[in-house]
Amino acid sequence: MEIDALISNLLFAVEKMGLTGITPNVLSQGGNLIVHLAPHPVVARMAVVRSQEYPYEAYRMLDREIQAVSHLHAKGVPVLLPTNLIEPKPHDIGGIWTTFWTYVPPVNLPSPSSPEALGLVSALSVGIADFPQELPQLGVWEQTCLSAARLRQQSDRRVQALLQTFERIDEQMRTETRQLVPCHGDAHRRNLLPSPACWLWTDFEDMSRMPAYWDLASYVGNLVLLGGMEEPTFNFVWNNVGNEAKRHAFSFALIARTLMSTLGNLDFALAGRGDMEFAERQLELAGGFIRQMGNV
């Protein structure tokens, strides 16, 4: 569906909910279409791809996200909240499941320091640990399995080498005894939103039960992949993870998260839904980085 048609459906729906005089401002488009409904302090997030491919699962995912944000907010974890101007539930708008969030005006905050970053992820992990709803086992990883299947016909040797590593890690993920814990699922730096008060966690669509340190690996993964082993935040985290067993678990999560990011971004870029330049950069670096992490 074209963006103009999606926005037209959105405006028609929200006017029936009581929001009028809207000038739509597209903030982002990709798997989700994100629109600020100016001048109201409301952002619509339309789960376009997931609603079209997996409509029932998309509804459950978005409903769970709203419940998780409420749970974390009650525990004092800084999160972007749903708007209170529209009922906080997924709305079916022209066949696209849509949720509505508080608009946070653009603000410049210095990037989190290494200790601040570790504190943000740690608070997130503690807050989500007792989330009462059932989460999919390895849910976010299953999406990587679909990407890997689509990439198997690629002739690029780098891709084939990563797929061999992926098969080994996937088997370990499923057969070895590992404690799976509730996770954000995709807690990278871009899912922290700067607000006038503080950094806010956003985008809980990929909540899953994953191996220990998954969210921490998600945060530092691209930082160390693109910045090298001396990247400051990675070094700080590595030196504060704990004993050798904890470092081994963190390394495993970091290797798996790198595979997920690299294969997933390449798959999306080849399908015309992602940044091919960034995907190529990850692909060029991922093999060597994974070998390094396997030896530390």
C-alpha positions as CSV (number, residue, x, y, z in Angstrom):
1,M,0.0,0.0,0.0
2,E,1.3,3.5,-0.9
3,I,2.3,5.9,1.9
4,D,-0.3,8.4,0.7
5,A,-3.1,5.8,1.1
6,L,-1.8,4.8,4.5
7,I,-1.8,8.3,5.7
8,S,-5.2,9.0,4.3
9,N,-6.6,6.0,6.1
10,L,-4.8,7.1,9.3
11,L,-6.2,10.7,9.2
12,F,-9.8,9.4,8.6
13,A,-9.5,7.0,11.6
14,V,-8.0,9.5,14.0
15,E,-10.6,12.2,13.1
16,K,-13.3,9.7,14.2
17,M,-11.3,9.4,17.5
18,G,-11.5,13.2,18.0
19,L,-8.2,14.5,16.7
20,T,-8.8,17.1,14.0
21,G,-6.9,19.8,12.1
22,I,-3.9,17.4,11.6
23,T,-0.9,18.1,9.5
24,P,0.9,14.7,9.2
25,N,4.6,14.7,9.5
26,V,6.4,11.4,8.5
27,L,9.2,10.8,11.0
28,S,10.3,7.4,9.7
29,Q,9.3,4.8,7.1
30,G,10.4,1.2,6.7
31,G,8.8,-1.8,8.4
32,N,6.9,0.7,10.4
33,L,5.4,4.0,9.2
34,I,5.8,6.6,12.0
35,V,3.8,9.8,11.7
36,H,3.6,12.8,14.0
37,L,-0.1,14.0,14.0
38,A,0.8,17.7,14.4
39,P,-0.1,19.8,16.2
40,H,-1.2,17.1,18.6
41,P,1.4,15.5,20.8
42,V,0.7,12.2,19.3
43,V,2.7,9.8,17.1
44,A,1.1,7.0,15.1
45,R,3.2,3.9,14.5
46,M,1.7,1.8,11.7
47,A,3.2,-1.8,11.7
48,V,2.9,-2.0,7.9
49,V,5.1,-5.0,7.1
50,R,4.1,-7.2,10.0
51,S,0.4,-6.5,9.6
52,Q,0.6,-7.5,6.0
53,E,2.7,-10.7,6.6
54,Y,1.5,-11.8,10.1
55,P,-1.6,-9.9,11.1
56,Y,-2.6,-12.0,14.1
57,E,0.9,-12.1,15.5
58,A,1.3,-8.3,14.8
59,Y,-1.7,-7.6,17.0
60,R,-0.4,-9.7,19.8
61,M,3.0,-8.2,19.6
62,L,1.8,-4.6,19.7
63,D,-0.7,-5.4,22.5
64,R,2.1,-7.0,24.5
65,E,4.3,-4.0,23.9
66,I,1.8,-1.6,25.5
67,Q,1.5,-3.9,28.5
68,A,5.3,-4.1,28.8
69,V,5.8,-0.3,28.7
70,S,3.2,0.1,31.5
71,H,5.0,-2.6,33.5
72,L,8.4,-0.9,33.1
73,H,7.0,2.6,33.8
74,A,5.6,1.4,37.1
75,K,9.1,0.2,38.0
76,G,10.7,3.5,37.2
77,V,12.4,2.4,34.0
78,P,12.4,5.4,31.5
79,V,10.2,4.4,28.6
80,L,8.3,6.2,25.9
81,L,4.6,6.1,26.9
82,P,1.5,5.6,24.8
83,T,-0.5,8.8,24.4
84,N,-3.4,9.3,26.8
85,L,-5.5,11.1,24.0
86,I,-6.4,7.8,22.2
87,E,-7.2,4.5,23.8
88,P,-4.0,2.6,24.4
89,K,-4.6,-0.5,22.3
90,P,-3.7,-1.6,18.8
91,H,-6.2,-0.1,16.3
92,D,-6.9,-1.8,12.9
93,I,-6.6,1.1,10.4
94,G,-7.2,-0.2,6.9
95,G,-5.8,-3.6,7.8
96,I,-2.7,-2.1,9.4
97,W,-2.3,-2.5,13.2
98,T,-1.5,0.9,14.6
99,T,-0.5,2.2,18.0
100,F,-0.4,5.8,19.3
101,W,2.5,7.2,21.4
102,T,3.5,10.4,23.1
103,Y,5.3,12.8,20.8
104,V,8.7,13.9,22.2
105,P,10.0,17.1,20.5
106,P,13.6,16.8,19.1
107,V,16.2,17.5,21.7
108,N,20.0,17.3,21.7
109,L,21.4,15.1,24.4
110,P,25.0,14.0,24.6
111,S,25.4,10.3,23.8
112,P,25.2,8.2,26.9
113,S,28.6,7.7,28.5
114,S,29.8,4.2,28.9
115,P,28.7,3.9,32.6
116,E,25.4,5.6,31.7
117,A,24.8,3.1,28.8
118,L,25.5,0.1,31.0
119,G,23.1,1.6,33.7
120,L,20.4,2.1,31.1
121,V,20.6,-1.5,29.8
122,S,20.9,-2.9,33.3
123,A,17.8,-1.0,34.5
124,L,15.9,-2.3,31.5
125,S,17.0,-5.9,32.1
126,V,16.0,-5.7,35.8
127,G,12.7,-4.1,35.1
128,I,11.7,-6.6,32.4
129,A,12.8,-9.7,34.3
130,D,9.5,-10.2,36.0
131,F,7.2,-9.1,33.2
132,P,4.2,-11.4,33.8
133,Q,3.1,-12.1,30.2
134,E,4.4,-15.1,28.2
135,L,7.1,-14.1,25.8
136,P,8.1,-16.1,22.7
137,Q,11.1,-18.3,23.2
138,L,13.9,-17.1,20.9
139,G,11.2,-14.9,19.2
140,V,13.5,-12.3,17.7
141,W,16.0,-15.0,16.7
142,E,13.3,-16.8,14.6
143,Q,13.2,-13.8,12.3
144,T,16.9,-14.3,11.7
145,C,16.2,-17.9,10.7
146,L,13.8,-16.6,8.0
147,S,16.5,-14.2,6.8
148,A,19.1,-16.9,6.7
149,A,16.8,-19.2,4.7
150,R,16.3,-16.4,2.1
151,L,20.0,-15.7,1.9
152,R,21.1,-19.3,1.2
153,Q,21.0,-18.8,-2.5
154,Q,23.4,-15.9,-2.3
155,S,26.8,-16.7,-3.9
156,D,28.8,-14.2,-1.9
157,R,31.4,-16.2,0.0
158,R,31.1,-13.8,3.0
159,V,27.4,-14.6,3.2
160,Q,28.0,-18.3,2.9
161,A,30.6,-18.2,5.7
162,L,28.2,-16.3,8.0
163,L,25.5,-18.8,7.2
164,Q,27.7,-21.7,8.3
165,T,28.4,-19.9,11.6
166,F,24.7,-19.1,11.9
167,E,23.8,-22.8,11.7
168,R,26.3,-23.7,14.4
169,I,25.1,-20.9,16.7
170,D,21.4,-21.7,16.0
171,E,22.0,-25.3,17.0
172,Q,23.8,-24.2,20.2
173,M,20.9,-21.8,20.9
174,R,18.4,-24.6,20.7
175,T,20.2,-27.6,22.1
176,E,22.6,-26.4,24.8
177,T,21.3,-25.8,28.3
178,R,20.9,-22.0,28.5
179,Q,18.8,-19.9,30.7
180,L,16.5,-17.8,28.6
181,V,15.4,-14.5,30.2
182,P,12.9,-11.8,29.2
183,C,14.5,-9.3,26.9
184,H,13.7,-6.1,25.0
185,G,15.0,-8.1,22.0
186,D,16.3,-5.1,20.0
187,A,17.9,-2.8,22.6
188,H,20.3,-1.0,20.3
189,R,21.3,2.6,20.6
190,R,18.7,3.9,18.1
191,N,15.9,2.6,20.3
192,L,16.8,5.1,22.9
193,L,14.9,8.3,22.4
194,P,16.3,11.6,23.8
195,S,13.7,13.6,25.7
196,P,14.0,16.8,27.6
197,A,14.3,14.8,30.9
198,C,16.3,11.7,30.0
199,W,16.8,8.9,27.5
200,L,13.7,6.8,26.9
201,W,13.5,3.2,25.8
202,T,11.3,2.6,22.8
203,D,10.2,-0.1,20.4
204,F,9.4,-3.2,22.4
205,E,7.9,-5.1,19.4
206,D,10.6,-7.8,19.5
207,M,10.3,-8.8,23.2
208,S,11.4,-12.4,23.6
209,R,13.0,-14.8,26.0
210,M,16.7,-14.9,24.9
211,P,20.1,-16.0,26.3
212,A,21.6,-13.9,29.1
213,Y,23.1,-10.6,28.1
214,W,21.1,-10.4,24.9
215,D,20.1,-6.8,25.5
216,L,23.6,-5.8,26.5
217,A,24.9,-7.4,23.3
218,S,22.3,-5.6,21.3
219,Y,23.4,-2.3,22.7
220,V,27.2,-2.7,22.1
221,G,27.0,-5.0,19.0
222,N,27.2,-2.4,16.2
223,L,29.4,-0.1,18.3
224,V,32.1,-2.7,18.5
225,L,31.6,-4.2,15.1
226,L,32.0,-0.8,13.4
227,G,34.3,0.8,15.9
228,G,36.7,-2.1,16.6
229,M,37.6,-4.0,19.8
230,E,38.9,-0.8,21.4
231,E,35.5,0.9,21.2
232,P,35.0,2.6,24.6
233,T,31.5,1.4,25.6
234,F,32.3,-2.2,24.6
235,N,35.5,-2.1,26.6
236,F,33.7,-0.7,29.6
237,V,31.0,-3.3,29.4
238,W,33.6,-6.1,28.9
239,N,35.6,-5.1,31.9
240,N,32.4,-4.9,34.1
241,V,30.6,-8.1,32.9
242,G,32.1,-10.2,35.6
243,N,34.0,-13.5,35.8
244,E,35.1,-15.8,32.9
245,A,31.8,-17.7,32.7
246,K,29.8,-14.4,32.4
247,R,32.2,-13.2,29.7
248,H,31.7,-16.4,27.8
249,A,27.9,-16.0,28.0
250,F,28.2,-12.4,26.9
251,S,30.5,-13.4,24.0
252,F,28.0,-15.9,22.8
253,A,25.2,-13.4,22.9
254,L,27.3,-10.8,21.1
255,I,28.2,-13.3,18.3
256,A,24.6,-14.3,17.9
257,R,23.4,-10.7,17.9
258,T,26.0,-9.8,15.3
259,L,24.7,-12.6,13.1
260,M,21.2,-11.4,13.6
261,S,21.9,-7.8,12.7
262,T,24.2,-8.6,9.7
263,L,22.0,-11.2,8.1
264,G,18.7,-9.4,8.9
265,N,19.9,-6.1,7.5
266,L,21.3,-7.7,4.4
267,D,18.1,-9.6,3.8
268,F,16.0,-6.4,4.2
269,A,18.3,-4.4,2.0
270,L,18.1,-7.0,-0.8
271,A,14.3,-6.8,-0.5
272,G,14.4,-3.0,-1.0
273,R,13.4,-2.3,2.7
274,G,16.8,-1.4,4.1
275,D,20.1,0.5,3.7
276,M,22.3,-1.5,1.4
277,E,25.4,0.6,2.1
278,F,25.1,-0.1,5.8
279,A,24.4,-3.8,5.2
280,E,27.5,-4.1,3.1
281,R,29.6,-2.4,5.7
282,Q,28.4,-4.9,8.4
283,L,28.9,-7.8,6.0
284,E,32.5,-6.8,5.3
285,L,33.3,-6.7,9.1
286,A,31.2,-9.4,10.6
287,G,33.3,-12.5,9.8
288,G,36.5,-11.1,11.3
289,F,34.7,-9.8,14.4
290,I,33.0,-13.1,15.1
291,R,36.3,-14.9,14.9
292,Q,37.8,-12.4,17.3
293,M,35.0,-12.8,19.8
294,G,35.3,-16.6,19.5
295,N,38.9,-16.4,20.6
296,V,38.6,-13.9,23.5
